[in-house]
Amino acid sequence: MFITQFLNNECIIADMEASSKEEVLEILARHASSLLSKDDLAKPQVNATEVLNVLKEREQLGSTGIGGGVAIPHGKIKGIERLFVLFARSLKGVPFDALDQKAVYAIFLLLAPEATSTAYLKILARISRLLKDKAVYNALLKAKDAKELMEVIKNADKALPLSI
């Protein structure tokens, strides 16, 4: 299972303007809700407030800022029919209560149907592994636009073994 099965150019925010973790989560929730509604991936429609609440609940368990400039907010949403992935990049960096207390620049959002477990965990692990590769991380920071970001993710995703 590849990350890019659940990601396309519309699911990429090349230059997210946010100054706090809360603002990041709000932007991600609005963008995700808009795309889920547009692509009819959720029945009934999932609104931004629902997504935001799920993300905030997850953050209360511990920050999804995993360190090294990376965050992977994630959660399970009632009503969506398949995994949903979104990538956002902050060129300025955002304080995110990360484990290393450093700003976050690369953010993957992962939403999953409530009943999903194995696929959800596999994609979560795959995203984490992809972002721990410093060459991939640096390429994401240097990419000039959403199209180039998608290419970096696609190439890195293909290069990872499928067992991850």
C-alpha positions as CSV (number, residue, x, y, z in Angstrom):
1,M,0.0,0.0,0.0
2,F,1.4,3.3,-1.1
3,I,0.8,6.8,0.4
4,T,0.2,8.1,-3.1
5,Q,-2.9,5.9,-3.4
6,F,-4.5,8.4,-1.1
7,L,-2.8,11.6,-2.1
8,N,-3.1,13.8,-5.2
9,N,-2.1,17.4,-6.1
10,E,-5.2,18.8,-4.5
11,C,-4.2,17.2,-1.2
12,I,-1.0,19.3,-1.0
13,I,-0.7,22.7,0.6
14,A,2.7,24.0,-0.6
15,D,3.0,27.0,1.6
16,M,0.7,26.9,4.6
17,E,0.5,30.1,6.5
18,A,0.0,29.3,10.2
19,S,1.6,30.6,13.4
20,S,0.4,27.9,15.9
21,K,-0.4,24.3,16.2
22,E,-4.1,25.2,16.6
23,E,-4.1,27.1,13.4
24,V,-2.4,24.3,11.6
25,L,-5.1,21.8,12.7
26,E,-7.8,24.3,11.7
27,I,-6.4,24.7,8.2
28,L,-5.9,21.0,7.8
29,A,-9.5,20.3,9.0
30,R,-11.0,22.8,6.6
31,H,-9.0,21.6,3.6
32,A,-9.7,17.9,4.4
33,S,-13.4,18.6,4.9
34,S,-13.6,20.4,1.6
35,L,-11.8,17.6,-0.3
36,L,-13.7,14.8,1.4
37,S,-17.0,16.6,0.5
38,K,-15.9,17.3,-3.1
39,D,-14.8,13.8,-3.8
40,D,-17.8,12.3,-2.1
41,L,-15.5,10.2,0.1
42,A,-17.7,10.7,3.2
43,K,-21.3,9.8,3.8
44,P,-22.7,11.8,5.4
45,Q,-20.5,14.8,4.6
46,V,-17.8,15.3,7.2
47,N,-17.5,18.9,8.3
48,A,-14.4,20.7,9.4
49,T,-15.5,20.9,13.0
50,E,-15.7,17.1,13.2
51,V,-12.2,16.7,11.7
52,L,-10.8,19.4,14.0
53,N,-12.4,17.7,17.1
54,V,-10.8,14.3,16.2
55,L,-7.4,15.9,15.7
56,K,-7.6,17.8,18.9
57,E,-8.6,14.7,20.8
58,R,-5.6,12.9,19.4
59,E,-3.3,15.7,20.3
60,Q,-4.5,15.5,23.9
61,L,-3.0,12.0,24.1
62,G,0.3,13.4,23.1
63,S,1.7,15.6,20.3
64,T,1.8,14.2,16.8
65,G,4.8,16.4,16.3
66,I,7.4,13.6,16.1
67,G,10.5,15.8,15.9
68,G,12.9,16.6,13.2
69,G,10.6,19.3,11.8
70,V,7.8,16.7,11.2
71,A,4.2,16.3,12.4
72,I,1.7,13.6,11.5
73,P,-1.7,14.6,12.9
74,H,-4.1,11.7,12.5
75,G,-7.4,10.2,13.6
76,K,-10.4,8.1,12.7
77,I,-13.5,9.8,11.4
78,K,-17.0,8.3,11.3
79,G,-18.4,8.3,7.8
80,I,-15.4,8.4,5.6
81,E,-15.0,5.4,3.3
82,R,-11.3,5.1,2.8
83,L,-8.0,6.5,4.1
84,F,-7.4,10.2,3.3
85,V,-3.9,11.8,3.2
86,L,-3.0,15.4,3.0
87,F,0.4,17.0,3.0
88,A,1.2,20.6,4.1
89,R,4.5,22.4,4.2
90,S,5.2,25.5,6.3
91,L,8.1,27.4,4.8
92,K,8.5,29.4,8.1
93,G,8.0,26.6,10.5
94,V,5.3,26.3,13.1
95,P,5.6,25.6,16.9
96,F,3.8,22.3,17.3
97,D,4.7,21.0,20.8
98,A,7.0,18.5,19.0
99,L,8.9,15.9,20.9
100,D,12.1,17.8,20.3
101,Q,10.4,21.2,20.9
102,K,11.5,22.4,17.4
103,A,9.3,24.0,14.8
104,V,7.5,21.8,12.2
105,Y,7.9,22.3,8.5
106,A,6.5,19.1,7.0
107,I,3.0,17.9,8.0
108,F,1.1,14.9,6.9
109,L,-2.6,14.6,7.9
110,L,-4.0,11.0,8.0
111,L,-7.7,10.4,8.4
112,A,-9.2,6.9,8.4
113,P,-12.6,5.2,8.6
114,E,-13.5,4.2,12.2
115,A,-13.3,0.5,11.5
116,T,-9.8,0.6,9.9
117,S,-6.8,-0.6,11.8
118,T,-4.2,-2.4,9.8
119,A,-4.2,-0.1,6.8
120,Y,-4.2,2.9,9.0
121,L,-1.2,1.8,11.0
122,K,0.7,0.7,7.8
123,I,0.2,4.1,6.2
124,L,1.1,5.9,9.4
125,A,4.3,3.9,9.7
126,R,5.1,4.5,6.0
127,I,4.7,8.2,6.3
128,S,6.9,8.3,9.4
129,R,9.6,6.3,7.6
130,L,9.4,8.5,4.5
131,L,9.9,11.7,6.5
132,K,12.7,10.3,8.6
133,D,14.8,10.1,5.4
134,K,16.8,13.4,5.5
135,A,17.2,13.5,1.7
136,V,13.4,13.3,1.3
137,Y,12.7,15.8,4.0
138,N,15.2,18.3,2.5
139,A,13.7,17.7,-1.0
140,L,10.3,18.5,0.4
141,L,11.6,21.8,1.9
142,K,13.2,22.8,-1.4
143,A,10.4,21.9,-3.7
144,K,9.0,24.9,-5.5
145,D,5.3,24.0,-5.7
146,A,2.6,21.4,-5.1
147,K,3.4,19.5,-8.3
148,E,7.1,19.2,-7.3
149,L,6.1,18.2,-3.7
150,M,3.9,15.5,-5.2
151,E,6.8,14.2,-7.3
152,V,9.1,14.1,-4.3
153,I,6.5,12.1,-2.3
154,K,5.7,9.8,-5.2
155,N,9.4,8.9,-5.8
156,A,10.2,8.5,-2.2
157,D,7.0,6.4,-1.7
158,K,8.0,4.1,-4.6
159,A,11.5,3.6,-3.2
160,L,10.3,2.4,0.2
161,P,9.8,-1.4,0.6
162,L,6.1,-2.3,0.5
163,S,6.4,-4.2,3.8
164,I,6.5,-0.9,5.6
